[in-house]
């Protein structure tokens, strides 16, 4: 914890800094907020918290007993599936940087309210991360909506992704909510994605609640993080009301929160001793009820309309449209129509077969829903994201939020290697095209470009992680495909037709001080520009602006340079001037010369030349990349299938003494970051291989003489 003198000095500097940034409204709010002494502020919050906890005694008692609220305590909350007045609905989104604990926080809110009562999920963690890839990677990929009843109010909570590559989910979700809970790590403070999601929320006029999570860690620094948040709010042009955010301190892992910083040691000690703090998540639930505004809209006398923000696949009901009811009411059996976004053309007409909302891991059916409700509607199979579902008399579609443009692209095509068809069951271009089109319907941050002239399809996205998740999902479904290296999407300068613009990223890196110099040196060679260097806890925080091209392929180098202890995050910044060619960072490849089965004898002679990607007994083919040379230069053609000639003097058993360095299997993120422009990735349900795009060595040499620049390939 910082000294009081240092904290006071930092607080006094904020209003002056805000004035220098020319944000008079935010500066006034900041000055008023910062003039409030910390002791007085915590005392006032403590009084308010005690009153709220008194009003929620039943829920707190149930939490202290380590169980969900009893049937008697829930009797006054009503049925979750009933349509309730709009003034008792709260729609709130949970936004945060990746790994700051928002999914764990949602788990705590569900358990506190009893939404998981009687379910095996009561003992599980990360209930909302139902996708297999989400559980494996520990991140939220798909946005999800859940509902709970608390103090006669229905609270609809939207858990959003924290990684910038899935920012399209965040943008759509903000149109469904009336406020957001911004979760920030009390040690790391606001990070790159925090700025991204907060910018979107403030632009829509939402007033956030701020939760400083992981407050019980010894390295937590709540005063400094609070100041950093204030600086961020002012830099983003927040209004006076938005800058006066409520601050809640929490430990989602242990299931408690408080509005008073003075209560943190007591709650942390109780949790460390195995006790369940009586407060639980009551202060946050009470803050949502009291601070989040109820939705606006009319239910009586106006036709039903709803903007679709997400699609759900139900094995019994088919495609279900999730969204917020904008106006009117809708009942099961009502006739509805689907309007195209922008044009208002009627895509389909049908009727409502089911209405339901989700609570925890269960679906709750509803007989009717009205303006302000977040519901799923089934009955119109052709519905898509950003379409409008409305009553038959409605002709104008609802406005939707435009999505930030993608910055990189890859090309999906049929796997045409000699080993194709051995493992997968979905092989043809028609199957791949249909699958990508289905993905584009639900994931509006992806663009699928099909020229109709070739079997290949271009897929454009936000980043390497987003594309790798799509590829991993497809391979688990049984697809075999070939994927080209990611390419940056350039564009012409509208003011100067001869100039080329390229996307830039803002990179925030936390590394040990001993590794900071190496990271700065490598990113500078990749045309990165260092903007700030600050100390955060025991780490050095680097903020750089760098072309997106400079980040492609850097992830694996970063892990090696920081020995796995560094954290790197980036978000799209802007399109800027093209900075010219980058230095080559990857060495040449060892390319297989003949098909067959790799032998330990041949690999033993190849290993001194560099790093191998294959093991003895692996099937190989001509043009397959089997290793990386240790020296730079041109590619080397090798024969990994060469066998030892046996005679009456040499014994076959002598090969048993060969010991090769173990080969680490590729992950999709690693191979996407590693692959060269003239190579491709062969993806099957069980294997990931690197290969040359042109397998024949003679044709490769001819093509290398005609190669054009990367800029021309993308801009043509």
C-alpha positions in Angstrom: 0.0 0.0 0.0 1.3 3.5 -0.9 2.0 6.0 1.8 -0.7 8.6 2.5 1.6 11.5 1.5 2.3 9.9 -1.9 -1.3 9.1 -2.5 -2.4 12.6 -1.6 0.2 14.0 -4.0 -1.0 11.8 -6.8 -4.6 12.9 -6.1 -3.8 16.5 -6.1 -2.1 16.2 -9.5 -5.1 14.8 -11.3 -7.3 18.0 -11.6 -4.3 20.0 -13.1 -3.6 17.2 -15.5 -7.2 17.1 -16.5 -7.2 20.8 -17.2 -4.1 20.4 -19.4 -6.0 17.7 -21.4 -8.9 20.2 -21.9 -11.6 18.1 -20.4 -13.3 20.8 -18.3 -16.4 18.7 -17.4 -14.5 15.6 -16.5 -11.9 17.7 -14.6 -14.6 19.3 -12.5 -16.0 15.9 -11.6 -12.6 14.6 -10.9 -11.7 17.6 -8.7 -14.9 17.2 -6.7 -14.3 13.5 -6.3 -10.7 13.9 -5.3 -11.4 16.6 -2.8 -13.3 14.0 -0.8 -10.9 12.7 1.8 -10.3 8.9 1.6 -11.3 8.4 5.2 -14.6 10.4 4.8 -15.4 8.6 1.5 -14.9 5.1 3.0 -16.9 6.1 6.1 -19.8 7.4 4.0 -19.7 4.3 1.8 -19.6 2.1 5.0 -22.7 3.7 6.4 -24.5 3.2 3.0 -23.3 -0.4 2.8 -24.6 -1.2 6.3 -28.0 0.0 5.4 -28.0 -2.1 2.2 -26.9 -5.2 4.0 -29.7 -4.6 6.6 -32.2 -4.5 3.7 -30.8 -7.8 2.3 -30.5 -9.7 5.6 -32.2 -12.9 4.2 -29.8 -13.2 1.3 -26.8 -12.5 3.6 -27.9 -15.1 6.1 -28.3 -17.7 3.4 -24.8 -16.7 2.1 -23.3 -17.1 5.6 -24.8 -20.5 5.9 -23.0 -21.5 2.7 -26.2 -22.2 0.7 -28.6 -20.6 -1.6 -31.4 -18.4 -0.2 -34.2 -20.5 1.3 -37.6 -20.9 -0.3 -39.0 -18.6 2.2 -36.5 -15.8 1.5 -37.2 -16.1 -2.2 -41.0 -16.1 -1.9 -41.2 -12.3 -2.3 -38.9 -12.2 -5.4 -41.6 -13.7 -7.7 -41.2 -16.1 -10.6 -38.2 -15.5 -12.9 -40.3 -16.3 -15.9 -43.1 -13.8 -15.2 -43.2 -10.5 -17.1 -42.5 -7.8 -14.4 -42.8 -4.0 -14.5 -39.9 -2.2 -16.3 -38.9 -0.3 -13.2 -37.9 -3.6 -11.6 -35.6 -4.7 -14.5 -31.9 -4.1 -14.5 -29.8 -4.9 -17.6 -26.1 -4.7 -16.9 -23.0 -5.9 -18.8 -19.8 -7.2 -17.2 -16.8 -5.9 -19.1 -13.1 -6.3 -18.3 -9.7 -7.0 -19.6 -8.9 -10.7 -20.1 -8.2 -12.6 -16.9 -9.4 -9.9 -14.5 -12.0 -12.2 -13.0 -15.3 -11.2 -14.5 -16.5 -14.7 -15.3 -15.7 -15.7 -11.7 -17.6 -12.7 -10.5 -20.7 -13.7 -12.5 -20.4 -17.2 -10.8 -20.5 -15.5 -7.4 -23.6 -13.4 -8.3 -25.5 -16.5 -9.5 -24.7 -18.5 -6.4 -25.5 -15.6 -4.1 -28.9 -15.2 -5.7 -29.7 -18.9 -5.6 -29.9 -19.2 -9.4 -27.7 -22.3 -9.2 -29.5 -23.8 -6.3 -30.0 -27.6 -6.6 -27.6 -27.8 -9.5 -24.3 -29.5 -9.8 -23.0 -26.1 -11.1 -23.2 -24.8 -7.5 -19.9 -26.6 -6.9 -18.4 -25.7 -10.3 -16.4 -22.7 -11.4 -16.7 -20.6 -14.5 -20.3 -21.8 -15.1 -20.8 -19.3 -17.9 -17.8 -20.6 -19.9 -19.7 -23.5 -21.3 -17.8 -23.7 -24.6 -15.1 -26.4 -24.6 -12.4 -24.0 -25.9 -13.4 -21.5 -23.2 -12.8 -24.0 -20.5 -9.5 -25.1 -22.0 -8.1 -21.7 -22.6 -9.6 -20.0 -19.5 -11.0 -17.1 -21.5 -14.5 -16.0 -22.6 -15.0 -16.3 -26.3 -18.8 -16.0 -26.7 -20.9 -13.5 -24.9 -23.7 -15.0 -22.7 -26.7 -13.7 -21.0 -28.0 -14.9 -17.6 -30.8 -13.7 -15.3 -31.5 -13.8 -11.6 -34.1 -12.5 -9.2 -33.0 -10.3 -6.3 -35.1 -8.1 -4.0 -38.1 -8.3 -6.4 -35.9 -7.2 -9.3 -34.9 -9.2 -12.3 -31.2 -8.6 -13.0 -30.1 -9.5 -16.6 -26.3 -10.0 -16.6 -24.3 -10.2 -19.8 -20.8 -11.7 -19.6 -18.7 -10.4 -22.4 -15.3 -11.5 -23.8 -12.2 -9.8 -22.5 -9.8 -10.2 -25.4 -9.6 -7.6 -28.1 -9.9 -10.2 -30.9 -13.5 -10.8 -29.8 -14.4 -7.1 -29.4 -17.3 -7.5 -31.8 -19.2 -9.3 -29.1 -18.7 -6.4 -26.7 -19.9 -3.8 -29.2 -23.2 -5.6 -29.8 -23.8 -6.4 -26.2 -23.6 -2.7 -25.2 -26.8 -2.1 -27.1 -28.7 -4.4 -24.8 -27.7 -3.0 -21.4 -28.3 0.2 -19.4 -25.0 0.2 -17.5 -21.9 -1.8 -17.2 -19.8 -3.3 -14.3 -16.2 -2.6 -15.2 -14.0 -5.2 -13.5 -10.3 -4.1 -13.0 -7.5 -6.1 -11.4 -6.4 -4.2 -8.3 -2.8 -5.0 -9.1 -2.6 -4.7 -12.9 -4.9 -1.7 -13.1 -6.6 -0.6 -16.4 -5.1 -2.5 -19.4 -5.4 -2.3 -23.2 -8.8 -4.1 -23.4 -10.1 -2.0 -20.4 -9.6 1.1 -22.5 -11.2 -0.5 -25.5 -14.4 -1.6 -23.8 -14.6 1.5 -21.6 -14.4 3.7 -24.7 -17.4 1.9 -26.3 -19.4 2.1 -23.0 -18.8 5.8 -22.5 -19.6 6.6 -26.1 -23.1 5.1 -25.5 -23.6 7.3 -22.4 -23.4 4.4 -20.0 -22.4 5.1 -16.4 -20.3 2.2 -15.1 -19.9 0.6 -11.7 -16.2 -0.2 -11.0 -15.2 -3.3 -9.2 -11.5 -3.6 -8.1 -11.1 -7.4 -8.1 -8.4 -9.4 -6.4 -8.2 -6.7 -3.7 -7.0 -9.3 -1.2 -3.7 -9.9 -3.0 -0.6 -8.5 -1.2 0.4 -6.7 -4.4 -2.9 -4.9 -4.8 -2.7 -1.1 -5.0 -6.2 0.3 -4.9 -5.3 4.0 -4.5 -3.1 4.0 -7.5 -5.5 2.0 -9.7 -8.3 4.3 -8.7 -6.2 7.3 -9.9 -5.2 5.5 -13.1 -8.9 4.9 -13.8 -9.7 8.5 -13.2 -7.0 9.5 -15.6 -8.4 7.0 -18.2 -12.0 8.3 -17.7 -10.9 11.9 -18.3 -8.7 11.0 -21.3 -11.7 9.3 -22.9 -13.9 12.4 -22.4 -16.2 11.0 -19.7 -18.9 13.2 -18.4 -19.1 14.5 -14.8 -21.8 11.8 -14.0 -19.7 9.0 -15.6 -16.6 10.0 -13.7 -18.4 9.8 -10.4 -18.5 6.0 -10.6 -19.3 3.8 -7.6 -16.2 1.8 -6.4 -16.5 -1.7 -5.0 -13.7 -3.8 -3.7 -14.0 -7.6 -4.3 -12.4 -11.0 -4.2 -14.4 -12.9 -6.7 -12.3 -16.1 -6.1 -13.4 -16.1 -2.4 -16.9 -14.8 -3.0 -17.1 -11.5 -1.2 -17.1 -7.7 -1.9 -17.4 -4.5 0.1 -17.8 -0.8 -0.5 -15.4 0.1 2.3 -11.6 -0.4 1.8 -11.3 -0.7 5.6 -13.3 -3.9 5.6 -10.9 -5.7 3.2 -8.5 -7.1 5.9 -11.3 -8.5 7.9 -13.0 -10.2 4.9 -9.7 -11.5 3.5 -8.8 -13.0 6.9 -12.2 -14.6 7.2 -11.9 -16.2 3.8 -8.3 -17.3 4.4 -9.6 -19.1 7.6 -12.2 -21.0 5.6 -15.2 -18.9 6.7 -17.7 -17.6 4.2 -18.1 -13.8 4.8 -21.7 -12.9 5.6 -21.7 -10.0 3.1 -21.0 -12.2 0.1 -21.8 -10.3 -3.1 -24.7 -8.4 -1.5 -23.0 -5.0 -1.8 -22.6 -5.4 -5.5 -26.1 -6.7 -6.1 -27.5 -3.8 -4.0 -25.4 -1.4 -6.0 -26.8 -2.8 -9.3 -30.3 -2.4 -8.0 -29.8 1.2 -6.8 -27.4 2.6 -9.3 -28.3 0.9 -12.7 -31.2 2.7 -14.3 -34.3 0.8 -15.4 -34.8 0.3 -19.2 -36.7 2.9 -21.2 -39.4 2.1 -23.6 -43.2 1.7 -24.1 -45.1 -1.6 -23.7 -48.7 -0.5 -24.2 -50.1 0.8 -27.5 -47.0 0.2 -29.6 -46.0 -2.8 -31.8 -43.4 -5.3 -30.7 -39.9 -4.9 -32.0 -36.5 -6.4 -31.0 -33.0 -6.0 -32.4 -31.2 -9.4 -32.6 -27.7 -9.3 -31.1 -26.9 -13.0 -30.8 -28.0 -16.3 -32.2 -28.3 -19.5 -30.2 -28.5 -23.1 -31.6 -31.1 -25.3 -29.9 -31.3 -28.9 -30.8 -35.1 -29.0 -30.4 -36.1 -25.4 -31.4 -33.5 -24.7 -34.1 -32.1 -21.2 -34.4 -33.1 -18.8 -31.6 -32.7 -15.1 -31.6 -31.4 -13.3 -28.5 -32.0 -9.6 -28.1 -33.6 -6.8 -26.0 -37.2 -6.0 -26.6 -37.2 -2.4 -27.7 -41.0 -1.7 -27.7 -44.3 -3.4 -27.1 -45.0 -6.9 -25.8 -44.8 -10.3 -27.5 -46.5 -13.6 -26.5 -46.1 -17.2 -27.6 -48.1 -17.7 -30.8 -47.9 -14.1 -32.0 -47.1 -13.4 -35.6 -43.7 -11.8 -36.3 -41.5 -10.9 -39.3 -37.8 -10.5 -39.8 -36.6 -7.2 -41.4 -33.2 -6.9 -43.1 -30.8 -4.4 -41.4 -30.7 -1.1 -43.1 -33.2 -1.8 -45.9 -36.1 -3.0 -44.0 -36.9 -5.7 -46.6 -39.0 -8.6 -45.1 -36.8 -11.7 -45.0 -39.3 -14.1 -43.4 -42.7 -14.2 -41.6 -43.6 -16.6 -38.9 -44.9 -16.9 -35.4 -43.3 -17.2 -31.9 -43.0 -20.8 -30.9 -41.0 -20.3 -27.7 -40.0 -17.4 -25.4 -37.3 -18.0 -22.8 -34.5 -16.6 -20.8 -31.5 -18.3 -19.2 -30.7 -18.4 -15.5 -27.4 -20.0 -14.6 -27.3 -23.3 -16.6 -31.0 -23.6 -17.1 -33.6 -22.1 -19.5 -36.7 -20.5 -18.0 -39.8 -20.4 -20.4 -41.9 -17.2 -20.5 -45.4 -16.8 -21.7 -44.9 -13.2 -22.6 -42.1 -10.5 -22.6 -42.2 -6.8 -22.9 -39.9 -3.8 -23.6 -36.7 -3.9 -21.5 -36.6 -7.7 -21.3 -33.6 -9.7 -22.6 -35.2 -12.8 -24.2 -34.6 -15.5 -26.8 -37.3 -16.0 -29.5 -37.7 -19.1 -31.7 -39.9 -19.5 -34.7 -38.1 -17.7 -37.6 -35.2 -19.8 -38.9 -33.8 -17.2 -41.3 -33.1 -14.6 -38.5 -29.6 -13.2 -38.3 -27.5 -10.9 -36.2 -28.5 -7.2 -36.5 -31.8 -8.1 -38.1 -35.1 -6.8 -36.6 -37.8 -9.1 -35.3 -41.1 -7.2 -35.1 -44.8 -7.4 -35.3 -46.3 -7.6 -38.8 -47.2 -3.9 -38.9 -43.6 -2.7 -38.4 -41.8 -1.7 -41.6 -38.7 0.2 -40.3 -35.8 -1.8 -39.0 -34.0 -0.8 -35.7 -30.6 0.9 -35.8 -27.7 -1.3 -35.1 -24.1 -0.7 -33.9 -21.5 -0.7 -36.7 -18.6 -3.1 -36.0 -15.0 -2.0 -36.2 -13.4 -3.3 -39.4 -11.2 -6.4 -39.4 -7.4 -5.9 -39.8 -6.0 -9.3 -40.9 -7.2 -12.0 -43.3 -6.4 -15.6 -44.1 -7.5 -17.9 -47.0 -9.3 -21.2 -46.3 -9.1 -23.8 -49.0 -9.4 -27.6 -49.6 -6.5 -29.6 -48.2 -4.7 -30.8 -51.3 -1.7 -32.4 -49.7 -0.8 -36.1 -50.5 -2.0 -37.0 -46.9 -5.5 -35.4 -47.4 -8.6 -37.4 -46.5 -7.0 -39.8 -44.0 -8.4 -38.3 -40.8 -11.2 -35.8 -41.5 -14.8 -36.5 -42.8 -15.6 -32.9 -44.0 -13.3 -32.4 -47.0 -14.9 -30.6 -49.9 -14.9 -26.9 -50.7 -18.7 -26.8 -50.5 -18.7 -28.1 -46.9 -16.0 -25.5 -45.9 -17.9 -22.7 -47.7 -21.2 -23.5 -45.9 -19.5 -23.8 -42.5 -17.8 -20.4 -43.0 -21.1 -18.8 -44.1 -22.8 -20.1 -41.0 -20.1 -18.7 -38.8 -20.4 -15.3 -40.5 -24.1 -15.2 -39.6 -23.5 -15.4 -35.9 -20.0 -13.7 -35.7 -20.4 -10.3 -37.3 -16.8 -9.4 -36.5 -15.8 -11.9 -39.2 -16.1 -11.2 -42.9 -16.2 -14.0 -45.4 -15.2 -13.0 -49.0 -16.2 -15.4 -51.7 -15.4 -14.4 -55.3 -17.2 -17.4 -56.8 -14.3 -18.0 -59.1 -12.2 -20.4 -57.0 -12.6 -22.9 -54.2 -10.7 -20.7 -51.7 -12.5 -18.3 -49.4 -10.9 -15.3 -47.7 -11.8 -14.8 -44.0 -11.1 -11.4 -42.4 -11.0 -11.0 -38.6 -9.6 -8.9 -35.7 -6.6 -11.0 -34.8 -4.7 -14.2 -34.8 -6.6 -15.5 -31.7 -10.0 -15.0 -33.2 -9.0 -16.9 -36.4 -7.3 -19.7 -34.5 -10.4 -20.3 -32.5 -12.4 -20.6 -35.7 -9.9 -23.1 -37.2 -9.7 -25.1 -34.0 -13.5 -25.3 -33.8 -13.7 -26.5 -37.4 -11.0 -29.2 -37.0 -12.8 -30.6 -33.9 -15.9 -30.8 -36.1 -14.0 -33.1 -38.5 -12.9 -30.6 -41.2 -9.6 -30.9 -43.1 -8.4 -27.7 -44.7 -5.5 -25.6 -45.8 -4.9 -22.1 -44.4 -2.6 -19.4 -45.7 -0.5 -17.2 -43.4 -2.3 -14.1 -42.0 -2.0 -11.0 -44.0 -2.6 -7.4 -42.9 -5.4 -5.5 -44.7 -4.0 -2.4 -46.2 -6.1 0.4 -47.8 -5.6 3.5 -49.9 -5.4 6.9 -48.3 -8.7 8.7 -49.4 -6.8 12.0 -49.4 -3.8 10.8 -51.3 -4.6 8.0 -53.7 -1.0 7.1 -54.1 -0.4 6.5 -50.4 -1.0 3.2 -48.6 -2.4 3.0 -45.0 -1.9 0.1 -42.7 -3.5 -0.7 -39.3 -1.7 0.1 -36.1 -2.1 -1.5 -32.6 -1.6 -0.1 -29.1 0.4 -2.7 -27.2 0.6 -2.9 -23.4 3.3 -5.2 -22.0 4.0 -6.1 -18.4 7.5 -7.7 -18.0 10.2 -8.1 -15.5 12.7 -5.2 -15.6 15.5 -7.6 -16.7 13.5 -8.4 -19.9 12.3 -4.9 -20.7 15.4 -4.0 -22.8 15.1 -7.1 -25.0 11.4 -6.5 -25.6 11.9 -2.8 -26.5 14.8 -3.6 -28.9 12.8 -6.3 -30.8 9.6 -4.3 -31.1 11.6 -1.2 -32.2 13.1 -3.3 -35.0 9.5 -4.1 -36.0 8.7 -0.4 -36.3 7.2 0.0 -32.9 7.3 3.3 -31.1 7.6 3.4 -27.3 5.1 5.7 -25.7 5.5 5.2 -22.0 7.6 3.2 -19.5 6.2 2.9 -16.0 6.6 0.7 -12.9 3.5 -1.3 -11.9 4.1 -3.3 -8.7 7.3 -5.3 -9.4 6.9 -5.2 -13.2 7.7 -2.7 -16.0 4.7 -1.6 -18.1 5.5 -0.7 -21.7 3.0 1.0 -24.0 3.9 1.0 -27.7 2.3 1.9 -30.9 3.2 -0.6 -33.7 2.0 -1.6 -37.1 -0.1 -4.8 -37.0 2.5 -6.4 -39.3 5.0 -6.0 -36.6 3.1 -8.1 -34.2 2.5 -11.1 -36.6 4.8 -13.8 -35.5 6.1 -12.1 -32.4 4.1 -14.0 -29.7 6.4 -17.0 -29.6 9.5 -14.8 -29.5 7.9 -12.8 -26.6 7.4 -16.0 -24.6 11.0 -17.0 -25.0 12.4 -13.6 -24.3 10.4 -13.2 -21.1 10.7 -16.8 -20.0 6.9 -17.1 -19.9 6.5 -14.4 -17.3 5.5 -11.5 -19.6 2.0 -10.4 -20.4 1.2 -8.7 -23.7 -2.1 -7.3 -24.8 -3.0 -5.2 -27.8 -6.0 -3.4 -29.4 -6.6 -1.8 -32.7 -5.6 1.9 -32.7 -6.0 3.4 -36.1 -5.0 3.3 -39.7 -1.7 5.1 -40.3 1.0 5.7 -42.8 2.7 2.6 -44.2 6.2 2.4 -42.7 7.8 0.2 -45.4 9.3 -3.3 -45.2 10.1 -4.9 -41.9 13.3 -6.8 -41.0 13.0 -10.6 -41.6 12.8 -12.4 -38.2 12.3 -16.0 -39.1 15.1 -18.2 -40.5 14.9 -20.5 -43.6 13.1 -23.8 -43.6 14.1 -27.4 -44.1 11.8 -28.7 -46.9 11.1 -32.4 -47.5 12.4 -33.7 -50.9 10.7 -37.1 -51.1 7.5 -38.7 -49.7 7.5 -41.6 -47.3 8.1 -42.2 -43.6 10.7 -40.3 -41.6 13.5 -42.4 -40.2 15.5 -41.8 -37.0 18.7 -42.4 -39.1 17.9 -39.5 -41.5 16.7 -37.2 -38.7 19.8 -37.7 -36.7 21.9 -36.3 -39.6 19.5 -33.4 -40.1 19.2 -32.3 -36.4 22.6 -30.5 -36.3 21.4 -28.2 -39.0 18.5 -26.7 -37.0 15.3 -27.5 -35.2 13.1 -30.4 -36.3 9.3 -30.3 -36.5 8.8 -34.1 -37.1 9.6 -37.4 -35.3 10.8 -40.7 -36.6 7.8 -42.7 -38.0 5.9 -39.6 -39.1 4.5 -39.6 -42.7 6.0 -36.8 -44.9 5.6 -35.7 -48.4 7.4 -33.5 -51.0 7.1 -29.8 -50.1 6.4 -30.4 -46.4 8.3 -28.1 -44.0 10.1 -30.5 -41.6 12.3 -28.1 -39.7 13.9 -24.7 -39.3 17.6 -24.0 -40.2 19.8 -22.6 -37.5 21.4 -20.2 -40.0 19.6 -17.6 -42.2 19.7 -18.1 -45.9 17.6 -19.9 -48.5 15.5 -23.0 -47.8 17.3 -26.3 -47.7 15.8 -29.4 -49.3 16.4 -32.6 -47.2 15.4 -36.2 -47.3 14.0 -37.3 -43.9 13.0 -40.7 -45.3 16.6 -41.9 -46.0 17.2 -45.3 -44.4 20.5 -46.9 -43.3 21.9 -49.4 -45.8 22.2 -52.8 -44.1 25.1 -55.2 -44.8 26.4 -58.3 -43.2 28.7 -56.1 -41.1 26.2 -53.5 -39.9 23.4 -54.6 -37.7 19.9 -53.0 -37.8 19.7 -52.9 -34.0 22.4 -50.3 -33.9 19.9 -47.6 -34.7 18.3 -48.1 -31.3 21.1 -45.9 -29.8 19.9 -42.8 -31.7 18.5 -40.2 -29.3 16.7 -37.2 -30.9 15.6 -34.0 -29.2 11.8 -34.3 -28.3 9.6 -32.4 -30.7 6.9 -30.1 -29.2 3.6 -30.4 -31.1 2.3 -27.2 -32.7 -0.5 -25.2 -31.2 -2.6 -23.2 -33.7 -1.6 -19.8 -32.3 2.1 -20.8 -32.6 1.9 -22.1 -36.2 -0.2 -19.1 -37.3 2.4 -16.7 -35.9 5.3 -18.7 -37.3 4.3 -19.5 -40.9 6.1 -17.8 -43.8 4.3 -16.0 -46.6 5.1 -18.7 -49.2 3.9 -21.5 -46.8 0.5 -22.9 -45.7 -0.9 -24.7 -42.7 -2.4 -28.1 -43.2 -5.1 -28.6 -40.5 -6.7 -32.0 -39.8 -8.6 -33.3 -36.8 -5.4 -34.7 -35.2 -2.5 -33.0 -37.0 -1.1 -29.6 -37.8 1.5 -29.5 -40.5 3.5 -26.8 -42.2 4.0 -27.1 -46.0 4.9 -25.0 -49.0 2.0 -23.5 -50.9 3.6 -24.9 -54.1 4.8 -28.5 -53.4 6.8 -29.1 -56.5 10.4 -27.7 -56.1 10.8 -26.8 -59.7 7.6 -24.7 -59.7 8.6 -23.0 -56.5 11.8 -21.8 -58.0 9.9 -20.4 -61.0 7.4 -18.7 -58.8 10.1 -17.1 -56.6 11.4 -15.2 -59.6 8.0 -13.7 -60.2 7.1 -12.9 -56.6 5.5 -9.5 -56.1 5.4 -7.4 -52.9 3.0 -8.1 -50.1 1.4 -4.7 -50.5 0.5 -5.3 -54.1 -1.0 -8.7 -53.3 -3.5 -7.2 -50.9 -4.2 -3.9 -52.7 -4.8 -5.4 -56.1 
